[in-house]
Amino acid sequence: MTVESALKPFRVLAYIVGIMLLVLCTCIVLRYGFDVAGPSKVVSPIHGFLYMLYLVAAMNLGMKARWSWPYVLGVMLAGTVPFLSFVFERRVTRRVETELAAAPTAA
């Protein structure tokens, strides 16, 4: 698997995890603000599972692209802050595309 093929799962999971985190935040407000616990009991484990997949995709992409460990950890932690996974998805995509464009092509 190449860097290009590792980028697509990362991008998809970054968007899904970002959306699920926003849904989870809404469920937490419902749970603690309005005493409606049902939605958070369903959304929490789903978000947790998807976040684990996001971590695997970010690690896979980071290893294939040969990023530094601090950068990989930053990308991985981006899934824990609302809206940050969307920002990092764009940055990571631009970085990978720039690195691929600068890389010499195999003849």
Jmol script that loads the backbone (N, CA, C; Angstrom):
load data "model"
ATOM      1  N   MET A   1       0.853  -1.175   0.000  1.00  0.00           N
ATOM      2  CA  MET A   1       0.000   0.000   0.000  1.00  0.00           C
ATOM      3  C   MET A   1       0.905   1.247   0.000  1.00  0.00           C
ATOM      4  N   THR A   2       0.555   2.215  -0.817  1.00  0.00           N
ATOM      5  CA  THR A   2       1.359   3.414  -0.955  1.00  0.00           C
ATOM      6  C   THR A   2       0.755   4.560  -0.153  1.00  0.00           C
ATOM      7  N   VAL A   3       1.443   5.695  -0.189  1.00  0.00           N
ATOM      8  CA  VAL A   3       0.961   6.874   0.528  1.00  0.00           C
ATOM      9  C   VAL A   3      -0.393   7.310  -0.041  1.00  0.00           C
ATOM     10  N   GLU A   4      -0.533   7.252  -1.368  1.00  0.00           N
ATOM     11  CA  GLU A   4      -1.801   7.660  -1.988  1.00  0.00           C
ATOM     12  C   GLU A   4      -2.953   6.794  -1.516  1.00  0.00           C
ATOM     13  N   SER A   5      -2.722   5.497  -1.435  1.00  0.00           N
ATOM     14  CA  SER A   5      -3.799   4.599  -1.020  1.00  0.00           C
ATOM     15  C   SER A   5      -4.074   4.697   0.484  1.00  0.00           C
ATOM     16  N   ALA A   6      -3.109   5.153   1.271  1.00  0.00           N
ATOM     17  CA  ALA A   6      -3.334   5.337   2.708  1.00  0.00           C
ATOM     18  C   ALA A   6      -4.026   6.662   3.001  1.00  0.00           C
ATOM     19  N   LEU A   7      -3.966   7.604   2.056  1.00  0.00           N
ATOM     20  CA  LEU A   7      -4.573   8.917   2.270  1.00  0.00           C
ATOM     21  C   LEU A   7      -6.096   8.854   2.251  1.00  0.00           C
ATOM     22  N   LYS A   8      -6.667   8.071   1.349  1.00  0.00           N
ATOM     23  CA  LYS A   8      -8.130   8.041   1.214  1.00  0.00           C
ATOM     24  C   LYS A   8      -8.830   7.546   2.477  1.00  0.00           C
ATOM     25  N   PRO A   9      -8.431   6.415   3.075  1.00  0.00           N
ATOM     26  CA  PRO A   9      -9.087   5.999   4.323  1.00  0.00           C
ATOM     27  C   PRO A   9      -8.941   7.025   5.435  1.00  0.00           C
ATOM     28  N   PHE A  10      -7.762   7.669   5.495  1.00  0.00           N
ATOM     29  CA  PHE A  10      -7.568   8.707   6.502  1.00  0.00           C
ATOM     30  C   PHE A  10      -8.554   9.847   6.295  1.00  0.00           C
ATOM     31  N   ARG A  11      -8.701  10.301   5.071  1.00  0.00           N
ATOM     32  CA  ARG A  11      -9.606  11.425   4.783  1.00  0.00           C
ATOM     33  C   ARG A  11     -11.042  11.078   5.138  1.00  0.00           C
ATOM     34  N   VAL A  12     -11.478   9.896   4.738  1.00  0.00           N
ATOM     35  CA  VAL A  12     -12.848   9.471   5.027  1.00  0.00           C
ATOM     36  C   VAL A  12     -13.073   9.388   6.534  1.00  0.00           C
ATOM     37  N   LEU A  13     -12.159   8.760   7.237  1.00  0.00           N
ATOM     38  CA  LEU A  13     -12.316   8.610   8.684  1.00  0.00           C
ATOM     39  C   LEU A  13     -12.191   9.936   9.411  1.00  0.00           C
ATOM     40  N   ALA A  14     -11.382  10.862   8.902  1.00  0.00           N
ATOM     41  CA  ALA A  14     -11.277  12.181   9.541  1.00  0.00           C
ATOM     42  C   ALA A  14     -12.633  12.892   9.498  1.00  0.00           C
ATOM     43  N   TYR A  15     -13.313  12.819   8.368  1.00  0.00           N
ATOM     44  CA  TYR A  15     -14.629  13.440   8.265  1.00  0.00           C
ATOM     45  C   TYR A  15     -15.663  12.728   9.140  1.00  0.00           C
ATOM     46  N   ILE A  16     -15.658  11.413   9.096  1.00  0.00           N
ATOM     47  CA  ILE A  16     -16.636  10.656   9.883  1.00  0.00           C
ATOM     48  C   ILE A  16     -16.424  10.896  11.381  1.00  0.00           C
ATOM     49  N   VAL A  17     -15.171  10.842  11.825  1.00  0.00           N
ATOM     50  CA  VAL A  17     -14.882  11.056  13.249  1.00  0.00           C
ATOM     51  C   VAL A  17     -15.232  12.482  13.653  1.00  0.00           C
ATOM     52  N   GLY A  18     -14.963  13.443  12.789  1.00  0.00           N
ATOM     53  CA  GLY A  18     -15.320  14.830  13.095  1.00  0.00           C
ATOM     54  C   GLY A  18     -16.815  15.011  13.259  1.00  0.00           C
ATOM     55  N   ILE A  19     -17.578  14.419  12.354  1.00  0.00           N
ATOM     56  CA  ILE A  19     -19.045  14.515  12.443  1.00  0.00           C
ATOM     57  C   ILE A  19     -19.550  13.786  13.678  1.00  0.00           C
ATOM     58  N   MET A  20     -19.017  12.601  13.929  1.00  0.00           N
ATOM     59  CA  MET A  20     -19.465  11.843  15.103  1.00  0.00           C
ATOM     60  C   MET A  20     -19.098  12.554  16.404  1.00  0.00           C
ATOM     61  N   LEU A  21     -17.978  13.259  16.429  1.00  0.00           N
ATOM     62  CA  LEU A  21     -17.612  14.006  17.629  1.00  0.00           C
ATOM     63  C   LEU A  21     -18.590  15.153  17.865  1.00  0.00           C
ATOM     64  N   LEU A  22     -19.022  15.804  16.805  1.00  0.00           N
ATOM     65  CA  LEU A  22     -20.029  16.864  16.956  1.00  0.00           C
ATOM     66  C   LEU A  22     -21.357  16.292  17.441  1.00  0.00           C
ATOM     67  N   VAL A  23     -21.735  15.135  16.908  1.00  0.00           N
ATOM     68  CA  VAL A  23     -22.957  14.468  17.371  1.00  0.00           C
ATOM     69  C   VAL A  23     -22.814  14.073  18.839  1.00  0.00           C
ATOM     70  N   LEU A  24     -21.647  13.555  19.201  1.00  0.00           N
ATOM     71  CA  LEU A  24     -21.405  13.164  20.586  1.00  0.00           C
ATOM     72  C   LEU A  24     -21.483  14.365  21.527  1.00  0.00           C
ATOM     73  N   CYS A  25     -20.929  15.494  21.110  1.00  0.00           N
ATOM     74  CA  CYS A  25     -21.008  16.709  21.937  1.00  0.00           C
ATOM     75  C   CYS A  25     -22.464  17.121  22.144  1.00  0.00           C
ATOM     76  N   THR A  26     -23.264  17.015  21.104  1.00  0.00           N
ATOM     77  CA  THR A  26     -24.691  17.316  21.225  1.00  0.00           C
ATOM     78  C   THR A  26     -25.364  16.349  22.192  1.00  0.00           C
ATOM     79  N   CYS A  27     -25.007  15.082  22.106  1.00  0.00           N
ATOM     80  CA  CYS A  27     -25.576  14.084  23.021  1.00  0.00           C
ATOM     81  C   CYS A  27     -25.165  14.346  24.469  1.00  0.00           C
ATOM     82  N   ILE A  28     -23.948  14.798  24.675  1.00  0.00           N
ATOM     83  CA  ILE A  28     -23.487  15.114  26.033  1.00  0.00           C
ATOM     84  C   ILE A  28     -24.268  16.294  26.594  1.00  0.00           C
ATOM     85  N   VAL A  29     -24.535  17.293  25.752  1.00  0.00           N
ATOM     86  CA  VAL A  29     -25.358  18.428  26.196  1.00  0.00           C
ATOM     87  C   VAL A  29     -26.759  17.943  26.559  1.00  0.00           C
ATOM     88  N   LEU A  30     -27.309  17.044  25.746  1.00  0.00           N
ATOM     89  CA  LEU A  30     -28.634  16.486  26.063  1.00  0.00           C
ATOM     90  C   LEU A  30     -28.596  15.707  27.371  1.00  0.00           C
ATOM     91  N   ARG A  31     -27.524  14.944  27.568  1.00  0.00           N
ATOM     92  CA  ARG A  31     -27.438  14.101  28.761  1.00  0.00           C
ATOM     93  C   ARG A  31     -27.322  14.923  30.038  1.00  0.00           C
ATOM     94  N   TYR A  32     -26.387  15.864  30.058  1.00  0.00           N
ATOM     95  CA  TYR A  32     -26.135  16.592  31.294  1.00  0.00           C
ATOM     96  C   TYR A  32     -26.918  17.894  31.414  1.00  0.00           C
ATOM     97  N   GLY A  33     -27.387  18.426  30.306  1.00  0.00           N
ATOM     98  CA  GLY A  33     -28.156  19.666  30.355  1.00  0.00           C
ATOM     99  C   GLY A  33     -29.656  19.445  30.458  1.00  0.00           C
ATOM    100  N   PHE A  34     -30.128  18.371  29.801  1.00  0.00           N
ATOM    101  CA  PHE A  34     -31.571  18.138  29.739  1.00  0.00           C
ATOM    102  C   PHE A  34     -31.977  16.773  30.276  1.00  0.00           C
ATOM    103  N   ASP A  35     -31.045  16.051  30.863  1.00  0.00           N
ATOM    104  CA  ASP A  35     -31.302  14.757  31.497  1.00  0.00           C
ATOM    105  C   ASP A  35     -31.870  13.718  30.518  1.00  0.00           C
ATOM    106  N   VAL A  36     -31.362  13.730  29.282  1.00  0.00           N
ATOM    107  CA  VAL A  36     -31.747  12.751  28.264  1.00  0.00           C
ATOM    108  C   VAL A  36     -30.504  11.897  27.987  1.00  0.00           C
ATOM    109  N   ALA A  37     -30.442  10.730  28.584  1.00  0.00           N
ATOM    110  CA  ALA A  37     -29.230   9.915  28.536  1.00  0.00           C
ATOM    111  C   ALA A  37     -29.196   8.933  27.362  1.00  0.00           C
ATOM    112  N   GLY A  38     -30.315   8.660  26.739  1.00  0.00           N
ATOM    113  CA  GLY A  38     -30.385   7.640  25.698  1.00  0.00           C
ATOM    114  C   GLY A  38     -29.439   7.823  24.532  1.00  0.00           C
ATOM    115  N   PRO A  39     -29.446   8.988  23.881  1.00  0.00           N
ATOM    116  CA  PRO A  39     -28.587   9.136  22.694  1.00  0.00           C
ATOM    117  C   PRO A  39     -27.088   8.973  22.980  1.00  0.00           C
ATOM    118  N   SER A  40     -26.618   9.463  24.103  1.00  0.00           N
ATOM    119  CA  SER A  40     -25.183   9.363  24.377  1.00  0.00           C
ATOM    120  C   SER A  40     -24.756   7.922  24.631  1.00  0.00           C
ATOM    121  N   LYS A  41     -25.669   7.097  25.135  1.00  0.00           N
ATOM    122  CA  LYS A  41     -25.342   5.684  25.353  1.00  0.00           C
ATOM    123  C   LYS A  41     -25.156   4.940  24.035  1.00  0.00           C
ATOM    124  N   VAL A  42     -25.782   5.429  22.979  1.00  0.00           N
ATOM    125  CA  VAL A  42     -25.647   4.806  21.665  1.00  0.00           C
ATOM    126  C   VAL A  42     -24.459   5.395  20.905  1.00  0.00           C
ATOM    127  N   VAL A  43     -24.327   6.707  20.927  1.00  0.00           N
ATOM    128  CA  VAL A  43     -23.319   7.391  20.120  1.00  0.00           C
ATOM    129  C   VAL A  43     -21.909   7.208  20.684  1.00  0.00           C
ATOM    130  N   SER A  44     -21.764   7.172  21.993  1.00  0.00           N
ATOM    131  CA  SER A  44     -20.425   7.083  22.606  1.00  0.00           C
ATOM    132  C   SER A  44     -19.622   5.877  22.135  1.00  0.00           C
ATOM    133  N   PRO A  45     -20.165   4.656  22.187  1.00  0.00           N
ATOM    134  CA  PRO A  45     -19.358   3.519  21.730  1.00  0.00           C
ATOM    135  C   PRO A  45     -19.101   3.536  20.223  1.00  0.00           C
ATOM    136  N   ILE A  46     -20.038   4.068  19.446  1.00  0.00           N
ATOM    137  CA  ILE A  46     -19.836   4.152  17.999  1.00  0.00           C
ATOM    138  C   ILE A  46     -18.685   5.111  17.700  1.00  0.00           C
ATOM    139  N   HIS A  47     -18.706   6.264  18.354  1.00  0.00           N
ATOM    140  CA  HIS A  47     -17.618   7.224  18.157  1.00  0.00           C
ATOM    141  C   HIS A  47     -16.284   6.637  18.618  1.00  0.00           C
ATOM    142  N   GLY A  48     -16.282   5.938  19.734  1.00  0.00           N
ATOM    143  CA  GLY A  48     -15.050   5.317  20.226  1.00  0.00           C
ATOM    144  C   GLY A  48     -14.469   4.329  19.237  1.00  0.00           C
ATOM    145  N   PHE A  49     -15.313   3.502  18.652  1.00  0.00           N
ATOM    146  CA  PHE A  49     -14.854   2.525  17.662  1.00  0.00           C
ATOM    147  C   PHE A  49     -14.310   3.229  16.423  1.00  0.00           C
ATOM    148  N   LEU A  50     -15.038   4.226  15.939  1.00  0.00           N
ATOM    149  CA  LEU A  50     -14.589   4.951  14.749  1.00  0.00           C
ATOM    150  C   LEU A  50     -13.300   5.726  15.024  1.00  0.00           C
ATOM    151  N   TYR A  51     -13.146   6.236  16.230  1.00  0.00           N
ATOM    152  CA  TYR A  51     -11.907   6.941  16.580  1.00  0.00           C
ATOM    153  C   TYR A  51     -10.726   5.973  16.564  1.00  0.00           C
ATOM    154  N   MET A  52     -10.925   4.746  17.008  1.00  0.00           N
ATOM    155  CA  MET A  52      -9.850   3.759  16.952  1.00  0.00           C
ATOM    156  C   MET A  52      -9.449   3.480  15.500  1.00  0.00           C
ATOM    157  N   LEU A  53     -10.429   3.404  14.605  1.00  0.00           N
ATOM    158  CA  LEU A  53     -10.118   3.227  13.185  1.00  0.00           C
ATOM    159  C   LEU A  53      -9.359   4.436  12.637  1.00  0.00           C
ATOM    160  N   TYR A  54      -9.752   5.627  13.086  1.00  0.00           N
ATOM    161  CA  TYR A  54      -9.060   6.855  12.685  1.00  0.00           C
ATOM    162  C   TYR A  54      -7.599   6.815  13.137  1.00  0.00           C
ATOM    163  N   LEU A  55      -7.357   6.352  14.351  1.00  0.00           N
ATOM    164  CA  LEU A  55      -5.987   6.249  14.863  1.00  0.00           C
ATOM    165  C   LEU A  55      -5.145   5.310  14.002  1.00  0.00           C
ATOM    166  N   VAL A  56      -5.728   4.190  13.618  1.00  0.00           N
ATOM    167  CA  VAL A  56      -5.018   3.227  12.769  1.00  0.00           C
ATOM    168  C   VAL A  56      -4.724   3.852  11.403  1.00  0.00           C
ATOM    169  N   ALA A  57      -5.713   4.550  10.830  1.00  0.00           N
ATOM    170  CA  ALA A  57      -5.519   5.177   9.520  1.00  0.00           C
ATOM    171  C   ALA A  57      -4.458   6.275   9.591  1.00  0.00           C
ATOM    172  N   ALA A  58      -4.473   7.068  10.665  1.00  0.00           N
ATOM    173  CA  ALA A  58      -3.480   8.135  10.819  1.00  0.00           C
ATOM    174  C   ALA A  58      -2.086   7.543  11.009  1.00  0.00           C
ATOM    175  N   MET A  59      -1.977   6.501  11.790  1.00  0.00           N
ATOM    176  CA  MET A  59      -0.682   5.854  12.006  1.00  0.00           C
ATOM    177  C   MET A  59      -0.172   5.236  10.701  1.00  0.00           C
ATOM    178  N   ASN A  60      -1.045   4.590   9.966  1.00  0.00           N
ATOM    179  CA  ASN A  60      -0.676   3.984   8.693  1.00  0.00           C
ATOM    180  C   ASN A  60      -0.159   5.049   7.723  1.00  0.00           C
ATOM    181  N   LEU A  61      -0.895   6.136   7.600  1.00  0.00           N
ATOM    182  CA  LEU A  61      -0.484   7.215   6.707  1.00  0.00           C
ATOM    183  C   LEU A  61       0.830   7.837   7.174  1.00  0.00           C
ATOM    184  N   GLY A  62       0.962   8.057   8.469  1.00  0.00           N
ATOM    185  CA  GLY A  62       2.182   8.647   9.000  1.00  0.00           C
ATOM    186  C   GLY A  62       3.407   7.784   8.765  1.00  0.00           C
ATOM    187  N   MET A  63       3.241   6.473   8.898  1.00  0.00           N
ATOM    188  CA  MET A  63       4.375   5.575   8.661  1.00  0.00           C
ATOM    189  C   MET A  63       4.724   5.528   7.181  1.00  0.00           C
ATOM    190  N   LYS A  64       3.728   5.500   6.321  1.00  0.00           N
ATOM    191  CA  LYS A  64       3.992   5.453   4.881  1.00  0.00           C
ATOM    192  C   LYS A  64       4.619   6.750   4.383  1.00  0.00           C
ATOM    193  N   ALA A  65       4.186   7.884   4.949  1.00  0.00           N
ATOM    194  CA  ALA A  65       4.716   9.182   4.534  1.00  0.00           C
ATOM    195  C   ALA A  65       5.998   9.546   5.278  1.00  0.00           C
ATOM    196  N   ARG A  66       6.393   8.728   6.250  1.00  0.00           N
ATOM    197  CA  ARG A  66       7.614   8.938   7.042  1.00  0.00           C
ATOM    198  C   ARG A  66       7.609  10.281   7.769  1.00  0.00           C
ATOM    199  N   TRP A  67       6.498  10.543   8.466  1.00  0.00           N
ATOM    200  CA  TRP A  67       6.387  11.769   9.253  1.00  0.00           C
ATOM    201  C   TRP A  67       7.091  11.595  10.590  1.00  0.00           C
ATOM    202  N   SER A  68       7.374  12.708  11.236  1.00  0.00           N
ATOM    203  CA  SER A  68       7.958  12.654  12.576  1.00  0.00           C
ATOM    204  C   SER A  68       6.877  12.222  13.564  1.00  0.00           C
ATOM    205  N   TRP A  69       7.310  11.638  14.677  1.00  0.00           N
ATOM    206  CA  TRP A  69       6.353  11.162  15.683  1.00  0.00           C
ATOM    207  C   TRP A  69       5.499  12.284  16.268  1.00  0.00           C
ATOM    208  N   PRO A  70       6.066  13.456  16.562  1.00  0.00           N
ATOM    209  CA  PRO A  70       5.214  14.533  17.086  1.00  0.00           C
ATOM    210  C   PRO A  70       4.107  14.928  16.107  1.00  0.00           C
ATOM    211  N   TYR A  71       4.411  14.937  14.814  1.00  0.00           N
ATOM    212  CA  TYR A  71       3.380  15.286  13.829  1.00  0.00           C
ATOM    213  C   TYR A  71       2.295  14.214  13.783  1.00  0.00           C
ATOM    214  N   VAL A  72       2.704  12.953  13.792  1.00  0.00           N
ATOM    215  CA  VAL A  72       1.723  11.853  13.781  1.00  0.00           C
ATOM    216  C   VAL A  72       0.831  11.932  15.020  1.00  0.00           C
ATOM    217  N   LEU A  73       1.424  12.186  16.181  1.00  0.00           N
ATOM    218  CA  LEU A  73       0.633  12.299  17.412  1.00  0.00           C
ATOM    219  C   LEU A  73      -0.328  13.483  17.342  1.00  0.00           C
ATOM    220  N   GLY A  74       0.107  14.586  16.754  1.00  0.00           N
ATOM    221  CA  GLY A  74      -0.775  15.740  16.584  1.00  0.00           C
ATOM    222  C   GLY A  74      -1.957  15.418  15.696  1.00  0.00           C
ATOM    223  N   VAL A  75      -1.699  14.702  14.618  1.00  0.00           N
ATOM    224  CA  VAL A  75      -2.781  14.297  13.713  1.00  0.00           C
ATOM    225  C   VAL A  75      -3.735  13.349  14.440  1.00  0.00           C
ATOM    226  N   MET A  76      -3.193  12.450  15.225  1.00  0.00           N
ATOM    227  CA  MET A  76      -4.029  11.493  15.952  1.00  0.00           C
ATOM    228  C   MET A  76      -4.898  12.209  16.995  1.00  0.00           C
ATOM    229  N   LEU A  77      -4.337  13.189  17.668  1.00  0.00           N
ATOM    230  CA  LEU A  77      -5.095  13.918  18.687  1.00  0.00           C
ATOM    231  C   LEU A  77      -6.120  14.876  18.085  1.00  0.00           C
ATOM    232  N   ALA A  78      -6.001  15.162  16.807  1.00  0.00           N
ATOM    233  CA  ALA A  78      -6.949  16.074  16.157  1.00  0.00           C
ATOM    234  C   ALA A  78      -8.379  15.519  16.193  1.00  0.00           C
ATOM    235  N   GLY A  79      -8.525  14.226  16.331  1.00  0.00           N
ATOM    236  CA  GLY A  79      -9.857  13.630  16.394  1.00  0.00           C
ATOM    237  C   GLY A  79     -10.535  13.796  17.739  1.00  0.00           C
ATOM    238  N   THR A  80      -9.860  14.436  18.690  1.00  0.00           N
ATOM    239  CA  THR A  80     -10.449  14.597  20.022  1.00  0.00           C
ATOM    240  C   THR A  80     -11.003  15.998  20.264  1.00  0.00           C
ATOM    241  N   VAL A  81     -10.746  16.930  19.334  1.00  0.00           N
ATOM    242  CA  VAL A  81     -11.202  18.308  19.494  1.00  0.00           C
ATOM    243  C   VAL A  81     -12.218  18.599  18.395  1.00  0.00           C
ATOM    244  N   PRO A  82     -13.416  19.066  18.747  1.00  0.00           N
ATOM    245  CA  PRO A  82     -14.420  19.345  17.714  1.00  0.00           C
ATOM    246  C   PRO A  82     -13.876  20.291  16.641  1.00  0.00           C
ATOM    247  N   PHE A  83     -14.159  19.985  15.409  1.00  0.00           N
ATOM    248  CA  PHE A  83     -13.775  20.717  14.199  1.00  0.00           C
ATOM    249  C   PHE A  83     -12.300  20.578  13.825  1.00  0.00           C
ATOM    250  N   LEU A  84     -11.443  20.144  14.735  1.00  0.00           N
ATOM    251  CA  LEU A  84     -10.018  20.072  14.431  1.00  0.00           C
ATOM    252  C   LEU A  84      -9.693  18.960  13.439  1.00  0.00           C
ATOM    253  N   SER A  85     -10.463  17.881  13.432  1.00  0.00           N
ATOM    254  CA  SER A  85     -10.187  16.810  12.466  1.00  0.00           C
ATOM    255  C   SER A  85     -10.416  17.296  11.041  1.00  0.00           C
ATOM    256  N   PHE A  86     -11.356  18.228  10.847  1.00  0.00           N
ATOM    257  CA  PHE A  86     -11.586  18.781   9.513  1.00  0.00           C
ATOM    258  C   PHE A  86     -10.394  19.634   9.079  1.00  0.00           C
ATOM    259  N   VAL A  87      -9.873  20.424  10.005  1.00  0.00           N
ATOM    260  CA  VAL A  87      -8.721  21.286   9.711  1.00  0.00           C
ATOM    261  C   VAL A  87      -7.500  20.437   9.377  1.00  0.00           C
ATOM    262  N   PHE A  88      -7.250  19.420  10.200  1.00  0.00           N
ATOM    263  CA  PHE A  88      -6.072  18.577   9.980  1.00  0.00           C
ATOM    264  C   PHE A  88      -6.215  17.729   8.728  1.00  0.00           C
ATOM    265  N   GLU A  89      -7.428  17.343   8.384  1.00  0.00           N
ATOM    266  CA  GLU A  89      -7.624  16.575   7.152  1.00  0.00           C
ATOM    267  C   GLU A  89      -7.143  17.391   5.963  1.00  0.00           C
ATOM    268  N   ARG A  90      -7.491  18.670   5.936  1.00  0.00           N
ATOM    269  CA  ARG A  90      -7.070  19.550   4.841  1.00  0.00           C
ATOM    270  C   ARG A  90      -5.552  19.724   4.839  1.00  0.00           C
ATOM    271  N   ARG A  91      -4.970  19.969   6.022  1.00  0.00           N
ATOM    272  CA  ARG A  91      -3.515  20.160   6.114  1.00  0.00           C
ATOM    273  C   ARG A  91      -2.753  18.913   5.687  1.00  0.00           C
ATOM    274  N   VAL A  92      -3.224  17.763   6.164  1.00  0.00           N
ATOM    275  CA  VAL A  92      -2.554  16.506   5.834  1.00  0.00           C
ATOM    276  C   VAL A  92      -2.659  16.232   4.341  1.00  0.00           C
ATOM    277  N   THR A  93      -3.829  16.462   3.758  1.00  0.00           N
ATOM    278  CA  THR A  93      -4.005  16.224   2.328  1.00  0.00           C
ATOM    279  C   THR A  93      -3.072  17.119   1.519  1.00  0.00           C
ATOM    280  N   ARG A  94      -3.007  18.402   1.882  1.00  0.00           N
ATOM    281  CA  ARG A  94      -2.097  19.319   1.178  1.00  0.00           C
ATOM    282  C   ARG A  94      -0.647  18.884   1.340  1.00  0.00           C
ATOM    283  N   ARG A  95      -0.286  18.457   2.537  1.00  0.00           N
ATOM    284  CA  ARG A  95       1.101  18.046   2.784  1.00  0.00           C
ATOM    285  C   ARG A  95       1.457  16.809   1.958  1.00  0.00           C
ATOM    286  N   VAL A  96       0.567  15.821   1.929  1.00  0.00           N
ATOM    287  CA  VAL A  96       0.838  14.597   1.167  1.00  0.00           C
ATOM    288  C   VAL A  96       0.900  14.906  -0.321  1.00  0.00           C
ATOM    289  N   GLU A  97      -0.030  15.725  -0.825  1.00  0.00           N
ATOM    290  CA  GLU A  97      -0.011  16.067  -2.245  1.00  0.00           C
ATOM    291  C   GLU A  97       1.249  16.837  -2.616  1.00  0.00           C
ATOM    292  N   THR A  98       1.698  17.725  -1.736  1.00  0.00           N
ATOM    293  CA  THR A  98       2.938  18.466  -1.993  1.00  0.00           C
ATOM    294  C   THR A  98       4.140  17.540  -1.993  1.00  0.00           C
ATOM    295  N   GLU A  99       4.189  16.610  -1.039  1.00  0.00           N
ATOM    296  CA  GLU A  99       5.295  15.664  -0.981  1.00  0.00           C
ATOM    297  C   GLU A  99       5.307  14.745  -2.192  1.00  0.00           C
ATOM    298  N   LEU A 100       4.129  14.339  -2.654  1.00  0.00           N
ATOM    299  CA  LEU A 100       4.056  13.469  -3.819  1.00  0.00           C
ATOM    300  C   LEU A 100       4.475  14.221  -5.081  1.00  0.00           C
ATOM    301  N   ALA A 101       4.102  15.492  -5.181  1.00  0.00           N
ATOM    302  CA  ALA A 101       4.478  16.285  -6.350  1.00  0.00           C
ATOM    303  C   ALA A 101       5.989  16.549  -6.388  1.00  0.00           C
ATOM    304  N   ALA A 102       6.595  16.689  -5.223  1.00  0.00           N
ATOM    305  CA  ALA A 102       8.030  16.965  -5.145  1.00  0.00           C
ATOM    306  C   ALA A 102       8.884  15.715  -5.300  1.00  0.00           C
ATOM    307  N   ALA A 103       8.294  14.559  -5.078  1.00  0.00           N
ATOM    308  CA  ALA A 103       9.048  13.311  -5.145  1.00  0.00           C
ATOM    309  C   ALA A 103       9.397  13.001  -6.600  1.00  0.00           C
ATOM    310  N   PRO A 104      10.601  12.507  -6.826  1.00  0.00           N
ATOM    311  CA  PRO A 104      10.969  12.117  -8.203  1.00  0.00           C
ATOM    312  C   PRO A 104      10.160  10.894  -8.631  1.00  0.00           C
ATOM    313  N   THR A 105       9.738  10.904  -9.860  1.00  0.00           N
ATOM    314  CA  THR A 105       8.947   9.773 -10.374  1.00  0.00           C
ATOM    315  C   THR A 105       9.876   8.643 -10.771  1.00  0.00           C
ATOM    316  N   ALA A 106       9.382   7.429 -10.548  1.00  0.00           N
ATOM    317  CA  ALA A 106      10.182   6.251 -10.905  1.00  0.00           C
ATOM    318  C   ALA A 106      10.103   6.046 -12.421  1.00  0.00           C
ATOM    319  N   ALA A 107      11.226   5.823 -13.021  1.00  0.00           N
ATOM    320  CA  ALA A 107      11.263   5.673 -14.489  1.00  0.00           C
ATOM    321  C   ALA A 107      11.216   4.222 -14.857  1.00  0.00           C
TER     322      ALA A 107
END
end "model"
wireframe off; spacefill off
backbone 0.3
color backbone group
